[in-house]
């Protein structure tokens, strides 16, 4: 489990008699071979996923997202697994300014995180073709919901507001992102497992997208916070895709549609973080892990004490 995971969030699931929790490294080939013995299905969702962290240090993304995927694929082949489902991301398409990407669109990743996920997909395709491993790929938008670690846009804004910390947006805040509720994603994965086709890719988009500014404004309104006293704008990422968009005919043909809407869900999400703010009061602002020794100049130096500011551009 990485820094953004909490075992206590699994308490309800761990009480189920048909579930066994194993904490292990997906890059440990011997352990993955042992754990996949007798498995019918592998649902691979383990990944480093925060873009800002990938700019600061690409190596954890290479290990978890590429080496971890290859390790699981090898173990799946060696154990005769019947289905391998790879959870990927819309970011593999790169900037979708002016168009929506279909499952046949070329992959054009533009940051280290999305490049690692695109590389992982290439290995999934390779193992399907070379070893006959039955595989299916799910490409989803940004996920939201309670219990999400507050480095992503929505929980980061909420937690910063709760603790009285200024929130600083990458650039002008015009980048647009669709947000898909975690329950909609889970239903999509179940749909693909039960009704999908081997070797197929399925886009899983939300109903609409929002600019970063729109998301921040919605949260400020929900929490009764003044944007003028809470939000600042800073320098942008080295590259920040302006928009992600996907078509979704294949998964719609299987009977899946998104049911949740961010604007309607925000009050419940805000209440959860308000009730559980103690979980994050002592957490470092990990989104600031962009060391000057690596040559990053787009984050100004923080000086002095006090609340300071933290950056998040798109939640991607």
Secondary structure, 3 states (H helix, E strand, C coil): CCCCCCHHHHHHHHCCCCCCCCCCCCCCHHHHHHHCCCCCEEEECCCCCCHHHHHHCCHHHHHHHHHHHHHHHHHHHHCCCCEEEEEEEHHHHCCCCCCCECCCCCCCCCCHHHHHHHHHHHHHHHHHHHHCCCEEEEEECEEECCCCCCCCHHHHHHHHHHHCCEEEEECCCCCEEEEEEHHHHHHHHHHHHHHCCCCEEEEECCCCEEEHHHHHHHHHHHHCCCHHHHEEEECCCCCCCCECCECCHHHHHCCCCCCCCHHHHHHHHHHHHHHCHHHCCCCCCHHHCCCHHHCCCCCCCCCCCCCCEEEECCCC
